[in-house]
């Protein structure tokens, strides 16, 4: 599942994960951030509807990264250029930076499960002291070979607890109807 794979998915319109709007859990997370200069990263941004909302709310330090050039091109066409917005085509695991908040929405579940340990470790290196990863993960198994890839709360605790000072995992009551009951709210604090 390299850049070509994901770019082809966008080109063919095979983006079933795309809600066509900001996900309700991410809106709640964003609305709770009072520092409009907080450094925010959105890995695997895809269509990045949260970018529109962050910019509308006055956030001034937003970075998005995706492997698929087409996803980033479409995002740039939609939101244009804005002061403090950085859009990158690239591999999350090669990305360097320091962030107050990393928004998680469909990125973790798109990664092959063999990359989950590397995900947890790299997320931790990208956080400033006291920074956090927040969003939703699938806490279910799927009857097909992914992506998306599911998992369980117990698995996620085992993965995240060695890498973060605080781990919060609980049922997400704000999921969109088709995902209700299959998502878990995640908050990982450095």
Order of alpha helices (4+ residues) and beta strands (2+ residues): alpha-alpha-beta-alpha-beta-alpha-beta-beta-alpha-beta-alpha-beta-beta
